[in-house]
Amino acid sequence: MVPTSLTMKIRNDTFLQFDSEPRDHRLIIFSSPEQLKILKETEEILIDGTFKVTPVIFTQLYTIPGVYQNCVFPLVFALLSDKQQ
């Protein structure tokens, strides 16, 4: 279970968008409402996955930055508990 303090941003916006709950293939997705709005309007998205900077109980971190008004913004963060390359 993700603590409530980690599911909200400073402005009380929902930051935790999805949590598959504890199981073998856990997936947690973080993004603010503002980031999701930009994602819908973005000109292109990029996807990057890494195995080196995740909390102990996870093995992968995926980030989805998007190009919006000629700038790249981090938009979605996903933590995965299983390793697939």
N, CA, C and O atoms as a GROMACS GRO file, in nm:
protein
  340
    1MET      N    1   0.084  -0.117   0.000
    1MET     CA    2   0.000   0.000   0.000
    1MET      C    3   0.089   0.124   0.000
    1MET      O    4   0.182   0.134   0.080
    2VAL      N    5   0.060   0.217  -0.088
    2VAL     CA    6   0.134   0.342  -0.094
    2VAL      C    7   0.079   0.437   0.013
    2VAL      O    8  -0.042   0.458   0.018
    3PRO      N    9   0.165   0.493   0.099
    3PRO     CA   10   0.116   0.587   0.200
    3PRO      C   11   0.045   0.706   0.136
    3PRO      O   12   0.088   0.755   0.031
    4THR      N   13  -0.061   0.753   0.198
    4THR     CA   14  -0.139   0.864   0.144
    4THR      C   15  -0.052   0.986   0.119
    4THR      O   16  -0.076   1.060   0.022
    5SER      N   17   0.047   1.009   0.202
    5SER     CA   18   0.134   1.127   0.186
    5SER      C   19   0.210   1.123   0.054
    5SER      O   20   0.254   1.228   0.006
    6LEU      N   21   0.226   1.006  -0.005
    6LEU     CA   22   0.298   0.995  -0.132
    6LEU      C   23   0.204   0.994  -0.252
    6LEU      O   24   0.251   0.987  -0.366
    7THR      N   25   0.075   1.001  -0.231
    7THR     CA   26  -0.019   0.996  -0.342
    7THR      C   27  -0.065   1.134  -0.388
    7THR      O   28  -0.133   1.146  -0.489
    8MET      N   29  -0.029   1.237  -0.312
    8MET     CA   30  -0.074   1.373  -0.343
    8MET      C   31   0.046   1.465  -0.364
    8MET      O   32   0.154   1.442  -0.310
    9LYS      N   33   0.024   1.570  -0.443
    9LYS     CA   34   0.125   1.673  -0.460
    9LYS      C   35   0.101   1.784  -0.359
    9LYS      O   36   0.003   1.780  -0.284
   10ILE      N   37   0.188   1.882  -0.358
   10ILE     CA   38   0.179   1.993  -0.263
   10ILE      C   39   0.045   2.064  -0.272
   10ILE      O   40  -0.009   2.106  -0.169
   11ARG      N   41  -0.009   2.080  -0.391
   11ARG     CA   42  -0.136   2.151  -0.408
   11ARG      C   43  -0.257   2.059  -0.390
   11ARG      O   44  -0.367   2.093  -0.434
   12ASN      N   45  -0.238   1.945  -0.327
   12ASN     CA   46  -0.344   1.846  -0.304
   12ASN      C   47  -0.399   1.787  -0.433
   12ASN      O   48  -0.512   1.737  -0.435
   13ASP      N   49  -0.321   1.791  -0.540
   13ASP     CA   50  -0.358   1.722  -0.664
   13ASP      C   51  -0.324   1.574  -0.649
   13ASP      O   52  -0.228   1.538  -0.582
   14THR      N   53  -0.403   1.490  -0.711
   14THR     CA   54  -0.373   1.347  -0.711
   14THR      C   55  -0.248   1.322  -0.794
   14THR      O   56  -0.242   1.364  -0.910
   15PHE      N   57  -0.150   1.256  -0.736
   15PHE     CA   58  -0.027   1.224  -0.808
   15PHE      C   59  -0.021   1.074  -0.840
   15PHE      O   60   0.030   1.035  -0.945
   16LEU      N   61  -0.072   0.991  -0.750
   16LEU     CA   62  -0.079   0.846  -0.775
   16LEU      C   63  -0.198   0.820  -0.866
   16LEU      O   64  -0.313   0.840  -0.826
   17GLN      N   65  -0.172   0.775  -0.988
   17GLN     CA   66  -0.279   0.750  -1.085
   17GLN      C   67  -0.324   0.604  -1.087
   17GLN      O   68  -0.439   0.575  -1.119
   18PHE      N   69  -0.232   0.512  -1.053
   18PHE     CA   70  -0.267   0.370  -1.058
   18PHE      C   71  -0.174   0.292  -0.967
   18PHE      O   72  -0.054   0.320  -0.962
   19ASP      N   73  -0.228   0.195  -0.896
   19ASP     CA   74  -0.150   0.102  -0.815
   19ASP      C   75  -0.216  -0.034  -0.826
   19ASP      O   76  -0.330  -0.051  -0.783
   20SER      N   77  -0.146  -0.129  -0.884
   20SER     CA   78  -0.203  -0.263  -0.901
   20SER      C   79  -0.207  -0.340  -0.769
   20SER      O   80  -0.253  -0.454  -0.765
   21GLU      N   81  -0.159  -0.277  -0.661
   21GLU     CA   82  -0.155  -0.337  -0.528
   21GLU      C   83  -0.051  -0.449  -0.525
   21GLU      O   84  -0.010  -0.498  -0.630
   22PRO      N   85  -0.010  -0.490  -0.406
   22PRO     CA   86   0.093  -0.593  -0.395
   22PRO      C   87   0.055  -0.722  -0.466
   22PRO      O   88  -0.048  -0.783  -0.438
   23ARG      N   89   0.138  -0.761  -0.556
   23ARG     CA   90   0.127  -0.889  -0.626
   23ARG      C   91   0.259  -0.912  -0.698
   23ARG      O   92   0.350  -0.830  -0.688
   24ASP      N   93   0.271  -1.022  -0.771
   24ASP     CA   94   0.398  -1.056  -0.835
   24ASP      C   95   0.444  -0.952  -0.936
   24ASP      O   96   0.564  -0.926  -0.948
   25HIS      N   97   0.352  -0.892  -1.008
   25HIS     CA   98   0.387  -0.797  -1.114
   25HIS      C   99   0.326  -0.661  -1.081
   25HIS      O  100   0.234  -0.615  -1.149
   26ARG      N  101   0.377  -0.597  -0.978
   26ARG     CA  102   0.319  -0.470  -0.932
   26ARG      C  103   0.356  -0.356  -1.026
   26ARG      O  104   0.467  -0.350  -1.078
   27LEU      N  105   0.261  -0.267  -1.045
   27LEU     CA  106   0.279  -0.149  -1.129
   27LEU      C  107   0.219  -0.030  -1.056
   27LEU      O  108   0.104  -0.032  -1.014
   28ILE      N  109   0.300   0.076  -1.041
   28ILE     CA  110   0.253   0.200  -0.981
   28ILE      C  111   0.283   0.313  -1.080
   28ILE      O  112   0.395   0.324  -1.129
   29ILE      N  113   0.182   0.395  -1.110
   29ILE     CA  114   0.198   0.505  -1.206
   29ILE      C  115   0.169   0.637  -1.135
   29ILE      O  116   0.067   0.654  -1.069
   30PHE      N  117   0.263   0.731  -1.152
   30PHE     CA  118   0.251   0.865  -1.094
   30PHE      C  119   0.245   0.969  -1.205
   30PHE      O  120   0.321   0.962  -1.302
   31SER      N  121   0.154   1.064  -1.192
   31SER     CA  122   0.145   1.178  -1.284
   31SER      C  123   0.040   1.274  -1.227
   31SER      O  124  -0.062   1.231  -1.174
   32SER      N  125   0.067   1.401  -1.238
   32SER     CA  126  -0.030   1.499  -1.188
   32SER      C  127  -0.136   1.527  -1.294
   32SER      O  128  -0.115   1.496  -1.411
   33PRO      N  129  -0.249   1.584  -1.254
   33PRO     CA  130  -0.350   1.622  -1.354
   33PRO      C  131  -0.293   1.717  -1.460
   33PRO      O  132  -0.327   1.707  -1.578
   34GLU      N  133  -0.207   1.808  -1.418
   34GLU     CA  134  -0.145   1.901  -1.514
   34GLU      C  135  -0.055   1.826  -1.612
   34GLU      O  136  -0.055   1.856  -1.731
   35GLN      N  137   0.023   1.730  -1.562
   35GLN     CA  138   0.109   1.650  -1.650
   35GLN      C  139   0.026   1.568  -1.748
   35GLN      O  140   0.064   1.555  -1.864
   36LEU      N  141  -0.086   1.512  -1.704
   36LEU     CA  142  -0.172   1.435  -1.793
   36LEU      C  143  -0.234   1.523  -1.901
   36LEU      O  144  -0.252   1.480  -2.015
   37LYS      N  145  -0.268   1.646  -1.864
   37LYS     CA  146  -0.323   1.740  -1.962
   37LYS      C  147  -0.218   1.770  -2.070
   37LYS      O  148  -0.250   1.772  -2.189
   38ILE      N  149  -0.095   1.793  -2.028
   38ILE     CA  150   0.013   1.818  -2.124
   38ILE      C  151   0.036   1.694  -2.210
   38ILE      O  152   0.060   1.706  -2.331
   39LEU      N  153   0.028   1.576  -2.150
   39LEU     CA  154   0.046   1.451  -2.226
   39LEU      C  155  -0.055   1.441  -2.340
   39LEU      O  156  -0.021   1.398  -2.450
   40LYS      N  157  -0.179   1.480  -2.314
   40LYS     CA  158  -0.283   1.476  -2.418
   40LYS      C  159  -0.253   1.573  -2.532
   40LYS      O  160  -0.293   1.550  -2.645
   41GLU      N  161  -0.184   1.682  -2.501
   41GLU     CA  162  -0.158   1.787  -2.599
   41GLU      C  163  -0.017   1.782  -2.657
   41GLU      O  164   0.018   1.864  -2.742
   42THR      N  165   0.064   1.687  -2.612
   42THR     CA  166   0.204   1.683  -2.654
   42THR      C  167   0.219   1.650  -2.802
   42THR      O  168   0.137   1.580  -2.860
   43GLU      N  169   0.325   1.700  -2.859
   43GLU     CA  170   0.354   1.678  -3.000
   43GLU      C  171   0.418   1.541  -3.024
   43GLU      O  172   0.395   1.480  -3.128
   44GLU      N  173   0.497   1.495  -2.929
   44GLU     CA  174   0.555   1.361  -2.936
   44GLU      C  175   0.595   1.319  -2.795
   44GLU      O  176   0.620   1.402  -2.708
   45ILE      N  177   0.600   1.187  -2.775
   45ILE     CA  178   0.642   1.135  -2.644
   45ILE      C  179   0.768   1.053  -2.661
   45ILE      O  180   0.797   1.002  -2.770
   46LEU      N  181   0.841   1.042  -2.555
   46LEU     CA  182   0.962   0.962  -2.548
   46LEU      C  183   0.940   0.864  -2.434
   46LEU      O  184   0.862   0.892  -2.342
   47ILE      N  185   1.006   0.751  -2.437
   47ILE     CA  186   0.994   0.655  -2.327
   47ILE      C  187   1.133   0.609  -2.289
   47ILE      O  188   1.214   0.575  -2.376
   48ASP      N  189   1.161   0.609  -2.160
   48ASP     CA  190   1.292   0.567  -2.112
   48ASP      C  191   1.272   0.475  -1.993
   48ASP      O  192   1.193   0.503  -1.903
   49GLY      N  193   1.344   0.366  -1.992
   49GLY     CA  194   1.338   0.272  -1.881
   49GLY      C  195   1.476   0.252  -1.823
   49GLY      O  196   1.575   0.247  -1.897
   50THR      N  197   1.484   0.240  -1.692
   50THR     CA  198   1.612   0.215  -1.627
   50THR      C  199   1.593   0.114  -1.514
   50THR      O  200   1.484   0.100  -1.458
   51PHE      N  201   1.701   0.046  -1.482
   51PHE     CA  202   1.699  -0.052  -1.374
   51PHE      C  203   1.783  -0.006  -1.255
   51PHE      O  204   1.783  -0.072  -1.151
   52LYS      N  205   1.854   0.107  -1.268
   52LYS     CA  206   1.956   0.143  -1.170
   52LYS      C  207   1.911   0.237  -1.059
   52LYS      O  208   1.982   0.250  -0.959
   53VAL      N  209   1.798   0.302  -1.071
   53VAL     CA  210   1.760   0.404  -0.972
   53VAL      C  211   1.625   0.376  -0.906
   53VAL      O  212   1.556   0.469  -0.864
   54THR      N  213   1.588   0.251  -0.896
   54THR     CA  214   1.457   0.218  -0.839
   54THR      C  215   1.466   0.187  -0.690
   54THR      O  216   1.572   0.145  -0.642
   55PRO      N  217   1.357   0.208  -0.616
   55PRO     CA  218   1.353   0.164  -0.476
   55PRO      C  219   1.370   0.011  -0.470
   55PRO      O  220   1.346  -0.058  -0.568
   56VAL      N  221   1.412  -0.038  -0.357
   56VAL     CA  222   1.446  -0.180  -0.341
   56VAL      C  223   1.336  -0.276  -0.386
   56VAL      O  224   1.368  -0.378  -0.446
   57ILE      N  225   1.211  -0.247  -0.362
   57ILE     CA  226   1.103  -0.341  -0.395
   57ILE      C  227   1.064  -0.338  -0.542
   57ILE      O  228   0.977  -0.415  -0.585
   58PHE      N  229   1.126  -0.251  -0.621
   58PHE     CA  230   1.097  -0.243  -0.764
   58PHE      C  231   1.224  -0.271  -0.844
   58PHE      O  232   1.334  -0.258  -0.792
   59THR      N  233   1.206  -0.310  -0.970
   59THR     CA  234   1.323  -0.336  -1.054
   59THR      C  235   1.333  -0.242  -1.173
   59THR      O  236   1.442  -0.228  -1.229
   60GLN      N  237   1.225  -0.179  -1.213
   60GLN     CA  238   1.228  -0.090  -1.329
   60GLN      C  239   1.159   0.042  -1.298
   60GLN      O  240   1.059   0.047  -1.225
   61LEU      N  241   1.214   0.148  -1.354
   61LEU     CA  242   1.148   0.278  -1.354
   61LEU      C  243   1.135   0.321  -1.499
   61LEU      O  244   1.234   0.333  -1.571
   62TYR      N  245   1.012   0.344  -1.542
   62TYR     CA  246   0.988   0.400  -1.675
   62TYR      C  247   0.946   0.545  -1.658
   62TYR      O  248   0.866   0.578  -1.571
   63THR      N  249   1.002   0.631  -1.742
   63THR     CA  250   0.959   0.770  -1.745
   63THR      C  251   0.908   0.800  -1.885
   63THR      O  252   0.961   0.750  -1.984
   64ILE      N  253   0.806   0.882  -1.892
   64ILE     CA  254   0.751   0.924  -2.020
   64ILE      C  255   0.756   1.077  -2.025
   64ILE      O  256   0.667   1.144  -1.973
   65PRO      N  257   0.861   1.130  -2.088
   65PRO     CA  258   0.863   1.274  -2.112
   65PRO      C  259   0.793   1.303  -2.244
   65PRO      O  260   0.783   1.216  -2.330
   66GLY      N  261   0.746   1.425  -2.259
   66GLY     CA  262   0.679   1.464  -2.382
   66GLY      C  263   0.728   1.600  -2.430
   66GLY      O  264   0.768   1.684  -2.350
   67VAL      N  265   0.724   1.620  -2.561
   67VAL     CA  266   0.762   1.748  -2.620
   67VAL      C  267   0.636   1.833  -2.630
   67VAL      O  268   0.539   1.796  -2.696
   68TYR      N  269   0.639   1.947  -2.563
   68TYR     CA  270   0.524   2.037  -2.559
   68TYR      C  271   0.576   2.180  -2.575
   68TYR      O  272   0.658   2.225  -2.494
   69GLN      N  273   0.531   2.248  -2.676
   69GLN     CA  274   0.575   2.384  -2.707
   69GLN      C  275   0.727   2.393  -2.714
   69GLN      O  276   0.789   2.483  -2.656
   70ASN      N  277   0.786   2.297  -2.785
   70ASN     CA  278   0.930   2.290  -2.811
   70ASN      C  279   1.015   2.268  -2.686
   70ASN      O  280   1.135   2.296  -2.688
   71CYS      N  281   0.956   2.220  -2.578
   71CYS     CA  282   1.029   2.187  -2.456
   71CYS      C  283   0.993   2.045  -2.415
   71CYS      O  284   0.883   1.997  -2.442
   72VAL      N  285   1.086   1.978  -2.350
   72VAL     CA  286   1.062   1.842  -2.302
   72VAL      C  287   1.027   1.848  -2.154
   72VAL      O  288   1.100   1.906  -2.074
   73PHE      N  289   0.913   1.786  -2.118
   73PHE     CA  290   0.865   1.784  -1.980
   73PHE      C  291   0.850   1.639  -1.933
   73PHE      O  292   0.802   1.555  -2.010
   74PRO      N  293   0.890   1.607  -1.809
   74PRO     CA  294   0.861   1.475  -1.754
   74PRO      C  295   0.712   1.468  -1.723
   74PRO      O  296   0.658   1.554  -1.654
   75LEU      N  297   0.644   1.365  -1.775
   75LEU     CA  298   0.498   1.360  -1.763
   75LEU      C  299   0.444   1.242  -1.684
   75LEU      O  300   0.347   1.257  -1.610
   76VAL      N  301   0.505   1.126  -1.699
   76VAL     CA  302   0.455   1.006  -1.631
   76VAL      C  303   0.575   0.928  -1.577
   76VAL      O  304   0.680   0.919  -1.641
   77PHE      N  305   0.557   0.871  -1.457
   77PHE     CA  306   0.659   0.788  -1.394
   77PHE      C  307   0.593   0.656  -1.355
   77PHE      O  308   0.488   0.656  -1.291
   78ALA      N  309   0.653   0.545  -1.391
   78ALA     CA  310   0.596   0.414  -1.360
   78ALA      C  311   0.702   0.326  -1.295
   78ALA      O  312   0.813   0.312  -1.346
   79LEU      N  313   0.667   0.266  -1.183
   79LEU     CA  314   0.754   0.170  -1.115
   79LEU      C  315   0.699   0.030  -1.137
   79LEU      O  316   0.580   0.006  -1.120
   80LEU      N  317   0.788  -0.062  -1.177
   80LEU     CA  318   0.748  -0.200  -1.204
   80LEU      C  319   0.830  -0.294  -1.118
   80LEU      O  320   0.949  -0.272  -1.096
   81SER      N  321   0.766  -0.399  -1.069
   81SER     CA  322   0.835  -0.492  -0.979
   81SER      C  323   0.902  -0.609  -1.050
   81SER      O  324   0.978  -0.682  -0.988
   82ASP      N  325   0.874  -0.629  -1.177
   82ASP     CA  326   0.939  -0.739  -1.248
   82ASP      C  327   1.034  -0.684  -1.353
   82ASP      O  328   1.015  -0.573  -1.404
   83LYS      N  329   1.135  -0.763  -1.386
   83LYS     CA  330   1.240  -0.717  -1.478
   83LYS      C  331   1.218  -0.777  -1.616
   83LYS      O  332   1.220  -0.899  -1.634
   84GLN      N  333   1.197  -0.689  -1.713
   84GLN     CA  334   1.184  -0.731  -1.852
   84GLN      C  335   1.259  -0.630  -1.938
   84GLN      O  336   1.232  -0.510  -1.930
   85GLN      N  337   1.352  -0.678  -2.019
   85GLN     CA  338   1.428  -0.587  -2.105
   85GLN      C  339   1.379  -0.596  -2.247
   85GLN      O  340   1.431  -0.526  -2.334
   0.00000   0.00000   0.00000
